[in-house]
């Protein structure tokens, strides 16, 4: 898979992000949805990556700088036709290596507590993430599950 920094201008990427946000609102109450829209993902403290297989968008992930030591994983999504093929693992490993290369000492994330998010939570645990409390501007929420990984 070829993973590149993406400028969020391509139709395939925009469609995948729209699907992602739509699923988040279909699964969680609006006040518990922390998925970022395209404009928010273009912030200067976010690096957005897209992953491609045979010129098809396979998935995406973003790294948000929280401070000099900590980063947050955002917008992790695998395109439907590539689910179950290891794309999520490749994107996650890439994002973690990028964070290490940038000098972060930890990467944290927020995901849902619903059954829909079980596969994601399982994947994150497989790659060394452990449960933690709210970080950055998050607050305790029964619909939010927080995880972190130190390097």
Steps between C-alpha positions, in 0.01 A plus 500: 500500500624847414435750782536870423438837660167607355374854437135396545398614153426170325146377455571149628652633823215747551242224447676270749507777762131579441420130549710500818321800650159365397573169675617680814173696522299185427677317784552762773299790643598830332666636815726193508620518138859624479566421133650795316360637175723579203557862600604401852736236358678774303621667821871570518546260796355202308673280245255296294604181319322293237586142413471364145497154345497468120400869468198443727455675833537233768481720809617803692639615833609830650740608773411810702772673700374570852829631640873436459471150650149380426305430183149376431388247243204632296285392205615139480283338233523206261303506176228232498650297216831472690369404845652182636809527279743653751463860384416627850807330647724648229356850548534476877861380485581778254338763724687373806832503316427853376424613857823345628698662218350838595621451857171442678520289814137388486199473272148502640157452346130519568262241359151386581381263768229345283526151347561667160844609627606163646720409200677836526560465875631145444738623228633780720561259790683264263741785420574589861235758585366488855191655650541845651291792616400803295788700354534839330154664496297180540277439802361183652223371278331158516521488118875568484781251552847650543826320427868591489832352398838614624823455302 
